[in-house]
Amino acid sequence: MDRADDINGLENQKTSDIVDFNTSKPIYRQITDYCYGRILSGDWQTDGRVPSVKELSVAMAVNTRTVLKSYDDMQALGILYQKRGLGCFVSSEAKDIIRDQLREEFFADTLPRLRHEMSMLGISVDELVRHLND
């Protein structure tokens, strides 16, 4: 996929599919999650240039500082790296870093909520496994 296709694909998405202004999750984190999805899916490839802060902020209809915060966080984690005058690029370790972070969040946040809800509904682990295997 060339750069024009990447930006055009983003522009063709509805902002509401990417950013939900009515949720308690900060917008910069929603942008980060969107970027994680693009990297994990292979839409943004290792050593490939990602949309500029301005391109992404225009496409998502958000302030450039919001996108910049997301990009800064991803750079601090080693997911993106910057080439002076050329923009931001996906690091070779990006997928592993993202997966590790999302797994940690899953086990710390999602799984305890799931366990609580299963308990409230009387769903056993065996029953859950059966449904997962169907």
NUKOL-889546 format. One record per residue (C-alpha): x, y negated, z; chain; residue in three letters; residue number from 1. Coordinates in steps of 0.001 Angstrom, whole numbers. Layout:
+---------+---------+---------+--------+---------+-----+
|      px |      py |      pz | cadena | residuo | num |
+---------+---------+---------+--------+---------+-----+
|       X |       Y |       Z |      A |     ALA | NUM |
...
+---------+---------+---------+--------+---------+-----+
! end
This chain:
+---------+---------+---------+--------+---------+-----+
|      px |      py |      pz | cadena | residuo | num |
+---------+---------+---------+--------+---------+-----+
|       0 |       0 |       0 |      A |     MET |   1 |
|    1507 |   -3329 |    -917 |      A |     ASP |   2 |
|    1388 |   -6471 |    1170 |      A |     ARG |   3 |
|   -1512 |   -8035 |    -760 |      A |     ALA |   4 |
|   -3637 |   -4903 |    -319 |      A |     ASP |   5 |
|   -2867 |   -4869 |    3407 |      A |     ASP |   6 |
|   -3970 |   -8470 |    3916 |      A |     ILE |   7 |
|   -6966 |   -8083 |    1606 |      A |     ASN |   8 |
|   -8074 |   -5000 |    3502 |      A |     GLY |   9 |
|   -7949 |   -6967 |    6722 |      A |     LEU |  10 |
|   -9848 |   -9893 |    5236 |      A |     GLU |  11 |
|  -12588 |   -7544 |    4024 |      A |     ASN |  12 |
|  -13225 |   -6297 |    7556 |      A |     GLN |  13 |
|  -15742 |   -8127 |    9688 |      A |     LYS |  14 |
|  -14161 |   -9896 |   12645 |      A |     THR |  15 |
|  -16774 |   -8243 |   14884 |      A |     SER |  16 |
|  -15323 |   -4849 |   13886 |      A |     ASP |  17 |
|  -11962 |   -5889 |   15309 |      A |     ILE |  18 |
|  -12596 |   -8405 |   18106 |      A |     VAL |  19 |
|  -15544 |   -8318 |   20509 |      A |     ASP |  20 |
|  -15831 |  -11721 |   22152 |      A |     PHE |  21 |
|  -18453 |  -10367 |   24585 |      A |     ASN |  22 |
|  -16301 |   -7789 |   26318 |      A |     THR |  23 |
|  -14221 |   -8225 |   29444 |      A |     SER |  24 |
|  -11109 |   -6986 |   27606 |      A |     LYS |  25 |
|   -8895 |   -9946 |   26679 |      A |     PRO |  26 |
|   -8883 |  -10805 |   22974 |      A |     ILE |  27 |
|   -5093 |  -10538 |   22726 |      A |     TYR |  28 |
|   -5357 |   -6960 |   24048 |      A |     ARG |  29 |
|   -8071 |   -6147 |   21475 |      A |     GLN |  30 |
|   -5701 |   -7427 |   18785 |      A |     ILE |  31 |
|   -2925 |   -5267 |   20226 |      A |     THR |  32 |
|   -5240 |   -2242 |   20139 |      A |     ASP |  33 |
|   -6101 |   -3037 |   16514 |      A |     TYR |  34 |
|   -2379 |   -3208 |   15666 |      A |     CYS |  35 |
|   -1766 |      67 |   17521 |      A |     TYR |  36 |
|   -4450 |    1700 |   15399 |      A |     GLY |  37 |
|   -2899 |     426 |   12177 |      A |     ARG |  38 |
|     529 |    1714 |   13238 |      A |     ILE |  39 |
|    -686 |    5123 |   14457 |      A |     LEU |  40 |
|   -2769 |    5644 |   11298 |      A |     SER |  41 |
|     224 |    4859 |    9102 |      A |     GLY |  42 |
|   -1381 |    1775 |    7557 |      A |     ASP |  43 |
|    1574 |    -193 |    8952 |      A |     TRP |  44 |
|    4681 |    1882 |    8359 |      A |     GLN |  45 |
|    8049 |    2049 |   10089 |      A |     THR |  46 |
|   10228 |    -886 |    9056 |      A |     ASP |  47 |
|    7270 |   -2346 |    7166 |      A |     GLY |  48 |
|    6350 |   -5990 |    7569 |      A |     ARG |  49 |
|    3155 |   -6679 |    9483 |      A |     VAL |  50 |
|     859 |   -9637 |    8735 |      A |     PRO |  51 |
|    2223 |  -12949 |    9960 |      A |     SER |  52 |
|     726 |  -14522 |   13068 |      A |     VAL |  53 |
|   -1079 |  -17023 |   10860 |      A |     LYS |  54 |
|   -2388 |  -14373 |    8430 |      A |     GLU |  55 |
|   -3756 |  -12215 |   11237 |      A |     LEU |  56 |
|   -5243 |  -15136 |   13169 |      A |     SER |  57 |
|   -7057 |  -16411 |   10059 |      A |     VAL |  58 |
|   -8340 |  -12926 |    9183 |      A |     ALA |  59 |
|   -9557 |  -12354 |   12756 |      A |     MET |  60 |
|  -10845 |  -15895 |   13274 |      A |     ALA |  61 |
|   -8834 |  -16358 |   16471 |      A |     VAL |  62 |
|   -6275 |  -18881 |   17667 |      A |     ASN |  63 |
|   -2709 |  -18279 |   16485 |      A |     THR |  64 |
|   -1529 |  -18317 |   20113 |      A |     ARG |  65 |
|   -3726 |  -15306 |   20815 |      A |     THR |  66 |
|   -2101 |  -13292 |   18034 |      A |     VAL |  67 |
|    1319 |  -14578 |   19088 |      A |     LEU |  68 |
|     730 |  -13265 |   22639 |      A |     LYS |  69 |
|    -101 |   -9848 |   21219 |      A |     SER |  70 |
|    2954 |   -9833 |   18941 |      A |     TYR |  71 |
|    5205 |  -11048 |   21781 |      A |     ASP |  72 |
|    3975 |   -8222 |   24013 |      A |     ASP |  73 |
|    4583 |   -5653 |   21270 |      A |     MET |  74 |
|    8076 |   -7038 |   20673 |      A |     GLN |  75 |
|    8846 |   -6825 |   24403 |      A |     ALA |  76 |
|    7800 |   -3155 |   24341 |      A |     LEU |  77 |
|    9951 |   -2414 |   21284 |      A |     GLY |  78 |
|    6992 |   -1743 |   18980 |      A |     ILE |  79 |
|    7701 |   -4691 |   16695 |      A |     LEU |  80 |
|   10956 |   -6432 |   15902 |      A |     TYR |  81 |
|   11551 |   -9737 |   14236 |      A |     GLN |  82 |
|   13814 |  -10606 |   11339 |      A |     LYS |  83 |
|   14591 |  -14290 |   11377 |      A |     ARG |  84 |
|   12771 |  -16040 |    8563 |      A |     GLY |  85 |
|   11097 |  -12832 |    7342 |      A |     LEU |  86 |
|    8537 |  -11988 |   10020 |      A |     GLY |  87 |
|    7746 |   -9029 |   12257 |      A |     CYS |  88 |
|    8308 |   -5399 |   11378 |      A |     PHE |  89 |
|    7297 |   -2029 |   12862 |      A |     VAL |  90 |
|   10117 |    -347 |   14807 |      A |     SER |  91 |
|   11099 |    3271 |   14250 |      A |     SER |  92 |
|   10068 |    4070 |   17848 |      A |     GLU |  93 |
|    6690 |    2321 |   17606 |      A |     ALA |  94 |
|    4461 |    5406 |   17339 |      A |     LYS |  95 |
|    6134 |    7144 |   20289 |      A |     ASP |  96 |
|    5971 |    4006 |   22446 |      A |     ILE |  97 |
|    2300 |    3462 |   21621 |      A |     ILE |  98 |
|    1359 |    7088 |   22243 |      A |     ARG |  99 |
|    3186 |    7103 |   25578 |      A |     ASP | 100 |
|    1456 |    3894 |   26652 |      A |     GLN | 101 |
|   -2013 |    5064 |   25544 |      A |     LEU | 102 |
|   -1548 |    8454 |   27234 |      A |     ARG | 103 |
|    -570 |    6720 |   30462 |      A |     GLU | 104 |
|   -3666 |    4487 |   30232 |      A |     GLU | 105 |
|   -5841 |    7536 |   29486 |      A |     PHE | 106 |
|   -4667 |    9439 |   32552 |      A |     PHE | 107 |
|   -4780 |    6369 |   34812 |      A |     ALA | 108 |
|   -8080 |    4841 |   33659 |      A |     ASP | 109 |
|  -10188 |    6973 |   31324 |      A |     THR | 110 |
|   -9774 |   10375 |   32939 |      A |     LEU | 111 |
|  -10740 |    9253 |   36472 |      A |     PRO | 112 |
|  -13871 |    7580 |   35056 |      A |     ARG | 113 |
|  -14682 |   10722 |   33078 |      A |     LEU | 114 |
|  -14157 |   12922 |   36135 |      A |     ARG | 115 |
|  -16460 |   10665 |   38178 |      A |     HIS | 116 |
|  -19170 |   10710 |   35509 |      A |     GLU | 117 |
|  -18892 |   14479 |   35151 |      A |     MET | 118 |
|  -19331 |   14807 |   38899 |      A |     SER | 119 |
|  -22381 |   12548 |   38870 |      A |     MET | 120 |
|  -23942 |   14593 |   36049 |      A |     LEU | 121 |
|  -22960 |   17987 |   37451 |      A |     GLY | 122 |
|  -20770 |   18858 |   34460 |      A |     ILE | 123 |
|  -18056 |   21408 |   35202 |      A |     SER | 124 |
|  -14624 |   21422 |   33600 |      A |     VAL | 125 |
|  -15502 |   24780 |   31983 |      A |     ASP | 126 |
|  -18641 |   23257 |   30447 |      A |     GLU | 127 |
|  -16653 |   20306 |   29134 |      A |     LEU | 128 |
|  -14035 |   22616 |   27604 |      A |     VAL | 129 |
|  -16760 |   24668 |   25917 |      A |     ARG | 130 |
|  -18167 |   21503 |   24315 |      A |     HIS | 131 |
|  -14721 |   20309 |   23277 |      A |     LEU | 132 |
|  -14086 |   23638 |   21554 |      A |     ASN | 133 |
|  -17411 |   23649 |   19654 |      A |     ASP | 134 |
+---------+---------+---------+--------+---------+-----+
! end
